[in-house]
């Protein structure tokens, strides 16, 4: 791989160097878009618009919802998935 750019800073340019580093560094918590995240985004958009029919259409008929968090242990099918999306989306 060939370097396309090389930045060099003097010691008195520490703030500028750190700002440049922050701008170059990818957000470690950002999930790159993929089919799953795009489907979730579409579901959220439809839920915010109050379109439960569209949300239901985006969920597979054989979808399984399972929440294994301590004390919850919820499990269900398509309707539970649709209900969950409606509950977690602000304004839905």
Buried (B, 14 or more C-beta within 10 A) or exposed (E): EEEEEEEEEEEEEEEEBEEEEEEEEEEEEEEEEEEEEEEEEBBBBBBEEEBBEBBBEBBEEEBEBEEEEEEEEEEBBBEBBBBBBBEEBEEB
